[in-house]
Amino acid sequence: MEEEGAPALRVIRSSIDALGRGFDATHDTRLLYCKGSRLVDVDDGELSSRDLVMPDGLTVPGVPKDVDCSGESGVGVPETAGPCAFHEMAGYFSKKAQLAGDIPLGSFNSAYSFTGSKRFDAMATKSLGMEGKTIPLYKVQLVRQPLSVVEEVKHAVPHSWEPSSLARFIQNYGTHVITSITIGGKDLIYIKQHPSSSLSVVEIKNYIHDLGHQRFTENEIHTGSGPIRSMNKERENLGFNSQGVYPQPPSTPYIAAKEDVTVIFRRRGGDDLVQSHSEWARTVNSAPDVIHMTLFPITTLLEAAIPGKDHLIRAINLYLEYKPPIEELRYFLEFQLPRVWAPIRDEHPLHQRKEPVCPSLQFSLMGKKLYISQEQASVTYHIMSYLFRCQWVASQ
């Protein structure tokens, strides 16, 4: 039993170690994207740890007192969503991670092979859907409430809007804390309908249903309705690719506007070389993987009195919204600085006039003043050359 349960035990131990650690929500739900040490207090001393026996007989040694490890059903659970709009599916993924809002998470972008640009991806999408099954085997989660952030994180919060410090914080600690991890396998189909597709909601819904029926129902011939019809026998004998991305998959029912619908097959856990879903499901126990995570925002754990908390909230929200590369986040945040190009208006008319809040240039005695921002900015050579060229042309 120990040899058979070794892969599962390794994943469980890695998942327990990941609980309470920082995570960048712009990435997919994989343990390799976890940050360094835990960001919240967890009693993981030897005296408080204990061994837990799972329902399948697997023993997990040294589980911290603040962590619960339990066995799940191990039975395939259907998962269906859509067809729905881009922001609705993004909200569905956020809700599964126990997060509010509809900002696209990394798991959402990874599932549908999106670029990460919310505006561009939404414009290139008419509707989204998904159909599949998940097989949960184990679940590890933090049970300590309320969560308390460690002092190191509190001291690392920049006290002012400092782009380099804010970017360093996000790079070191991430955007969220991992609160639970589900281990097992999942076999899902993601359907992306493009704006040029003429299929109605009912037609695309029937198409999703037929895809799922053929994928997850063994030894049955299914005939759909509407514009869907079976392909020839030669094409039907072709197998599914577990991680394939197709404009139209080779062994699915034919659809009239197939070039305007992208179908993506994704599996996590189990043996990828097995094509049949039922055969693949039997391999999940011997090769489980992380299939789901729940997250908690780091900024929610910080006390309101911590200086600079509002700046960190704004920086993380901008990062999640626009998803610039982490190595360029500092320069991205520099363009979000509040600029003051004129004096602050006096709210009291009878009060004496105040001096401008920033220095100014005046090229003539009666001319207008040009107020200058004191914030340091990094300007490339090409931009400066362009400005000098414009000034030279204007003087001719």
N, C-alpha and C positions, 0 to 999 in steps of 0.2 A: 504493500500500500504506500510505503514511503517513496519508492521509486516512481510509482504511478502518479503520486500527488506532488512530486518535486516541482514541475513547472508551475502548477497552481500556487504552491507555497511560495515560490520566488516572486510571483506577481503580487500575492497578498502582502508579503513583507515589504516590497517596494512601494506598494500603495499605502501601507501604514506609515512608512517613513515620509511619504509625500503629504500626508494630512497636516494642515496648518502651515504649509510652505506657500510662498508666493507663486503666482501664476499669471502669465501674460494672456489675457482673454482674447487677444488678436490671433492666437495660435490654436491649432487643433488640440483636442483633449488627449494628449499623450504625456506620459510621465517625463519624457526627455525635456519638456519645456518648463519643468518645475524650477524654481529658483533655489538659492542656497539652503540656509537653515530655516527652521520654523519661525514664523512671524508672530505666533501666538503662544501663550504659555500652555505647555502640555506636560503633565506629570508622567514622565517616562522612566523614572528611577527603577532600579532592580527590585527594591522592596515592594513597590506598588504594582509591578507588572505581574501578569498571570498567563497561564496557558489556556487556550480555548479550543474546544473540540467541536468541529463543524458537524452538521447532520450526516454528511457522507463519510464521517470517520476521520477526516483530516485534522491533525492537531497543529495549531498555530502557536508557537511558543513566544513568550515575552511580549504579550500585547499590553501596552500601557493602560493604566486605569482610566484615562480620559478618552480612550478609543474603544469603540464597540465593533466587533467583527462577527458577522452573522452569515448563515447560509441562506441562499435564495431558492426559489422553486426549481430552477434548472429546466423549466418547461418553456418552450417557445411562446413568447407573448407577441401577438400581432401589434404592429404600429402603423397607423395610417393617418395621413394628414393631407389636406388640400383636396382639389386644387384651390389655391388662394393666392392673394397678391404677395408681392415681394416682402413688404413690411409685416404682413401677417405671419408669414413663415419665419421671418427673423424673430418676431415676438414669440413664436412657438418654441424655437430653440432656446431663447432666453428664459422662458418660463420653465423649461425642463432643467435648466441650470439654476433655478430658483433666483433669477434676476428679473428686475423690472425693466420695462421699456422694450424697444424694438431695434436697438443698435445691433447690426450684424456681428455676431461672435465669430471667432476663428473656426469653430466647429461647423457653423453654418456655411461660411465661405468655402471651407474645405470640402464639405459634402457636395456642394453644387459647382465646384471648380470656379468660383467667382474670383474676380481680380482683387477685391477688397475695397474698391471705390464704390461707396454706397450709391452715389448718384448715377454713375455709369452702369453698374449692375442692375439697378432698378429700371433704368430706361431700356435695357436690353432684355427685359423679362416681362412676359405677359402674365404668366401664372406659374406656380410651383406646386409640386405634389410629391408625396413619398408613400411607399408601401413596403412592408417587410416584416421581419420577425427578430426579436431580441431574445437571447437566452441568458438570463442572469443567474450566476452561480454563487457569488459571494458579494458582500457589501461591507465596506469599512467606513466608519464615520466618526467624527468628533462628537462626543456627548457632553463635554464640559460646556456649561452655560452660566453666565455669558462669556463669550470669548474675550480674552484680555491680550492686547498687543504688547510685545516685549519693548523694553525701554530703548533698545537700539533703533527700532523703527521710529519711535517718537522723536529721538534726537536727530534722525536723518532727514526730517521734513524741513525743507528750506523755509526760512522766515519771510522771504519776499519772493517776488517774481524773478527768479534767477534761472533762465532756460537751461544752462549747463547742469545746475544742481537738480532741477526737476527731472531732466532727462536721465541723469545718473540714478535718481531714486527709482524711476520706473524700470530702468534696465536692471538694477540690483534686486528689487523687491517685486516687480510685476505690478499688476493692477488689482488683483483679487487674491483671496486666500482660499485654498482648497478645503472644503468641509466634509465631503464624502466622495467615495469612489465605488462604482459598481464594476464587478469583474465577470467576464463571461464571453459571449460571442454575439455578433449581430450581422444580419444579412439583409441589406436594405437596397431598394431601388429608388433613385431620385429622378424625378421628371421635371424638365425645364422647358416650358412653352415659350417660344420667341414671339415678339410683337407681330411678325409677319404671318403667324399661323392664323388660319381662319376657323379653327375648331372652336365650337361652343364649349361652355362649362360642362354641359352634360356629356358631350363627346369626349372631352379630355378626361373626365371622371371615369367613363366607361373604359377608356384606354388604360388608365392606371389600374383599374380593377382587373382587366384582362391580363396585363403584364404580371400582376401579383399572383393571379390564379395559375398562370402557366409556370411561373417561377417556383411557387411554393406548394403546388398540388401535384403529387406524383402520379404518373401513369394514367392521366386523364387528358382527353381531347376537349378543349374548350372553344366554342364558337361565340364570338362576341356579337354585339349589335351595332347598329349605325354604320359608320364608314370602316369598321374593322372587319377583316376577314383573314382566314388562315393562309400562311404562305405554303409553298410547295414542299413536298416531303424531303427533298434534298436539303433545303434550308432548315427544316425543322430538326433534322438530325444533328445540326451543329450545336455545340455546347455553349454555356454561358461563361464568360470571363468574369471572375469574381471582382476584379477591379476595373472593368472596362468602361470606357466612355464612348458612346456611339450616338451619331445623329439618329440612327435607327438600329437597334440591336439585331443580330442575325437570326435569332430563333424566337422572335416575338411576333404577335399578330401584325399584319401589315396595316398601315394607316395611310389615308389619302395624302395628308400633308406632312409626311414623315420627315421631310427635310427641315421642317420648322419646329421639331420637337427633339430635344436631346435627352437621352436616357442614360443614366449613370448607375452602374452596379458597384456596390462597395460592401466589403466584408471586413470584420474585425474579429480576431480570434479564430480558432479552428485551423484546418488545413486548407490553404488557398488552392492547392492543386486538385481538390475534389470539386467536381462541377455540380453534382446533384445536391440540392439543399438538404434532403434527409440524410444523405451520407455525410455531408459536411457537419450537420448538427451533432452527429455522433462523435466527431473529433474535437468538439469544443472543450470537453472535460480534460483532454490531454494537452491542449494548447490554448488556455484561456488568455484573455487580454483585457485591458481597460476599455470599457464600452460607454461609460458615462461618468461625469463629474458634476458636483454642485459647487458653486462658488459663492464667496461673500466679499463685498467691496472692502478694500483696505481702508479707504477714507471713512467708512461708517464706523470702524473700530476706534478711530482717533477721537479724543475728546475735543469738544468745541473750543476749549481754551488754548489748544496748541497753536502757537503762532504759525501762520503760513498754511493752515489747513485748506482755506478757501482757494489759495493758489494751486495747491496740489489737486484739489477736486477739478478745477478748471483744466489743468494740464492733462489729467487722465481722461477727462471727457473729450477733449480735443483729440487726443491720441486714439481713443476708441472710435471716434466718429470718422476721422480722416485716414487713420492707419498709415502714417508715414513710416518708412523704414526706421527701425530703432536707432541705427547709427546716424540717421539724419534728424532725429527728433529734436535735438538741441536747436538746430537751425530753423526747423519748422516753428518751434515755440518762440523764437526771436521775432518772427513776423506777427505774433499775436500780442505784442506789447501794446498797452494802451498809450496812444500818442496824444499829447496835448499841444495843439497848434494855435491856441488862442487863450487869453486869460479866462479864468473861471468867472462866470457872471455873478455879480454881487446880488444876492437875494434881498438885500435891504437897501432901498433906493436912497434913504437919508444917511446911510453910512458913508464914511469917507472912502474915496476910491482907492482900491488896492493896486499894488504893483503887479505886473505880469508874473505868472508862476514859472516862466521859463525865459531864458535870454533871447534877445532879438537883434536883428540887423536892420539898419535904416540907411539907405543909400543917398538920401537927400533930406534937407531940414524939414520939408513939408510932406515928404513921401511916406508911403505906408511902411509899416514894420513887418518884417518876416521873422516869425517866432521859430526858434530852433529847439528840437528835442535834444535832451542831454543823454538819452539812452545810446549806449554804444552799439553799433551795427557793423556786421561784417559784409563788405561789398566786394564783389569779384572784379577782376581787371576788366572783364568784358563789359560789365555794366558801366564802369567808370569811363571806358573808352567810348561807349555809346553816348553818355551824357556830354562828354567833351565834344564829340562830333556834332551833336545837336546844337550845342552852344556856338560852335564855329560856323555852322550853316546859318544860324539865326543872325550872326553878326555880319554876314556877307551882303 
